[in-house]
Amino acid sequence: MNTPTQHVVCVRNEGVAASLELRKIYDRVPDDDAERSGMLRVIDESGEDYLYPADWFVPIRLSSELESALRLAS
């Protein structure tokens, strides 16, 4: 089964401004162990997935039109 991409918006980036841009939409990679520890795994500016504090992000739901546009742009 294909899991839909989940997105978050960055609202904090103390000490990692080169890795995370404020107000930018990031792909979230599901990681139950990380989430139990208060962390989120996101694909950051390096193009790799890393763990960051969950309270640095706000989850969002994208319209299908925006989801398609972002998929084409990447």
ChimeraX commands (.cxc) that place a marker at each C-alpha (Angstrom):
marker #1 position 0.00,0.00,0.00 radius 0.5
marker #1 position 1.24,3.51,-0.82 radius 0.5
marker #1 position 1.30,5.84,2.20 radius 0.5
marker #1 position 0.48,9.45,1.30 radius 0.5
marker #1 position 3.28,11.94,1.78 radius 0.5
marker #1 position 2.87,13.87,4.99 radius 0.5
marker #1 position 3.94,17.49,5.18 radius 0.5
marker #1 position 4.92,19.89,7.94 radius 0.5
marker #1 position 5.80,23.59,8.05 radius 0.5
marker #1 position 8.94,24.65,9.92 radius 0.5
marker #1 position 8.22,27.22,12.66 radius 0.5
marker #1 position 11.55,27.04,14.58 radius 0.5
marker #1 position 15.13,26.36,13.50 radius 0.5
marker #1 position 17.45,27.45,16.35 radius 0.5
marker #1 position 21.02,26.54,15.49 radius 0.5
marker #1 position 20.19,24.79,12.22 radius 0.5
marker #1 position 19.15,27.64,9.90 radius 0.5
marker #1 position 21.23,26.15,7.07 radius 0.5
marker #1 position 19.27,22.88,7.37 radius 0.5
marker #1 position 15.74,24.18,7.94 radius 0.5
marker #1 position 14.10,27.32,6.57 radius 0.5
marker #1 position 11.33,28.97,8.56 radius 0.5
marker #1 position 7.85,28.80,7.00 radius 0.5
marker #1 position 8.99,26.21,4.44 radius 0.5
marker #1 position 7.01,23.02,3.74 radius 0.5
marker #1 position 8.97,19.81,4.40 radius 0.5
marker #1 position 8.19,16.16,3.76 radius 0.5
marker #1 position 7.83,14.17,6.97 radius 0.5
marker #1 position 9.09,10.60,7.01 radius 0.5
marker #1 position 7.01,8.39,9.35 radius 0.5
marker #1 position 9.12,7.16,12.28 radius 0.5
marker #1 position 7.12,5.90,15.25 radius 0.5
marker #1 position 10.18,5.51,17.51 radius 0.5
marker #1 position 11.27,9.10,16.89 radius 0.5
marker #1 position 7.77,10.45,17.47 radius 0.5
marker #1 position 7.50,8.65,20.81 radius 0.5
marker #1 position 10.63,10.60,21.79 radius 0.5
marker #1 position 9.16,13.95,20.69 radius 0.5
marker #1 position 11.10,14.09,17.42 radius 0.5
marker #1 position 10.11,14.19,13.75 radius 0.5
marker #1 position 12.07,12.81,10.83 radius 0.5
marker #1 position 11.98,15.31,7.95 radius 0.5
marker #1 position 13.81,15.67,4.66 radius 0.5
marker #1 position 15.77,18.87,5.21 radius 0.5
marker #1 position 17.76,21.19,2.92 radius 0.5
marker #1 position 20.48,18.55,2.49 radius 0.5
marker #1 position 17.93,16.28,0.78 radius 0.5
marker #1 position 18.42,13.67,3.50 radius 0.5
marker #1 position 16.10,12.77,6.37 radius 0.5
marker #1 position 17.12,13.86,9.86 radius 0.5
marker #1 position 15.49,14.06,13.27 radius 0.5
marker #1 position 14.37,17.40,14.67 radius 0.5
marker #1 position 12.21,18.38,17.65 radius 0.5
marker #1 position 8.54,17.85,16.78 radius 0.5
marker #1 position 7.56,21.24,18.21 radius 0.5
marker #1 position 9.61,22.91,15.46 radius 0.5
marker #1 position 6.92,21.89,12.94 radius 0.5
marker #1 position 3.21,22.24,12.36 radius 0.5
marker #1 position 1.51,19.46,10.35 radius 0.5
marker #1 position -0.48,20.56,7.30 radius 0.5
marker #1 position -2.76,18.89,4.78 radius 0.5
marker #1 position -2.17,19.89,1.16 radius 0.5
marker #1 position -4.84,20.05,-1.49 radius 0.5
marker #1 position -4.43,17.44,-4.22 radius 0.5
marker #1 position -3.61,20.25,-6.67 radius 0.5
marker #1 position -0.77,21.59,-4.50 radius 0.5
marker #1 position 0.46,18.05,-3.77 radius 0.5
marker #1 position 0.73,17.41,-7.52 radius 0.5
marker #1 position 2.48,20.73,-8.16 radius 0.5
marker #1 position 5.08,20.03,-5.46 radius 0.5
marker #1 position 5.68,16.52,-6.78 radius 0.5
marker #1 position 6.32,17.94,-10.28 radius 0.5
marker #1 position 8.65,20.64,-8.93 radius 0.5
marker #1 position 10.91,18.18,-7.10 radius 0.5
marker link #1:1,2 radius 0.2
marker link #1:2,3 radius 0.2
marker link #1:3,4 radius 0.2
marker link #1:4,5 radius 0.2
marker link #1:5,6 radius 0.2
marker link #1:6,7 radius 0.2
marker link #1:7,8 radius 0.2
marker link #1:8,9 radius 0.2
marker link #1:9,10 radius 0.2
marker link #1:10,11 radius 0.2
marker link #1:11,12 radius 0.2
marker link #1:12,13 radius 0.2
marker link #1:13,14 radius 0.2
marker link #1:14,15 radius 0.2
marker link #1:15,16 radius 0.2
marker link #1:16,17 radius 0.2
marker link #1:17,18 radius 0.2
marker link #1:18,19 radius 0.2
marker link #1:19,20 radius 0.2
marker link #1:20,21 radius 0.2
marker link #1:21,22 radius 0.2
marker link #1:22,23 radius 0.2
marker link #1:23,24 radius 0.2
marker link #1:24,25 radius 0.2
marker link #1:25,26 radius 0.2
marker link #1:26,27 radius 0.2
marker link #1:27,28 radius 0.2
marker link #1:28,29 radius 0.2
marker link #1:29,30 radius 0.2
marker link #1:30,31 radius 0.2
marker link #1:31,32 radius 0.2
marker link #1:32,33 radius 0.2
marker link #1:33,34 radius 0.2
marker link #1:34,35 radius 0.2
marker link #1:35,36 radius 0.2
marker link #1:36,37 radius 0.2
marker link #1:37,38 radius 0.2
marker link #1:38,39 radius 0.2
marker link #1:39,40 radius 0.2
marker link #1:40,41 radius 0.2
marker link #1:41,42 radius 0.2
marker link #1:42,43 radius 0.2
marker link #1:43,44 radius 0.2
marker link #1:44,45 radius 0.2
marker link #1:45,46 radius 0.2
marker link #1:46,47 radius 0.2
marker link #1:47,48 radius 0.2
marker link #1:48,49 radius 0.2
marker link #1:49,50 radius 0.2
marker link #1:50,51 radius 0.2
marker link #1:51,52 radius 0.2
marker link #1:52,53 radius 0.2
marker link #1:53,54 radius 0.2
marker link #1:54,55 radius 0.2
marker link #1:55,56 radius 0.2
marker link #1:56,57 radius 0.2
marker link #1:57,58 radius 0.2
marker link #1:58,59 radius 0.2
marker link #1:59,60 radius 0.2
marker link #1:60,61 radius 0.2
marker link #1:61,62 radius 0.2
marker link #1:62,63 radius 0.2
marker link #1:63,64 radius 0.2
marker link #1:64,65 radius 0.2
marker link #1:65,66 radius 0.2
marker link #1:66,67 radius 0.2
marker link #1:67,68 radius 0.2
marker link #1:68,69 radius 0.2
marker link #1:69,70 radius 0.2
marker link #1:70,71 radius 0.2
marker link #1:71,72 radius 0.2
marker link #1:72,73 radius 0.2
marker link #1:73,74 radius 0.2
view
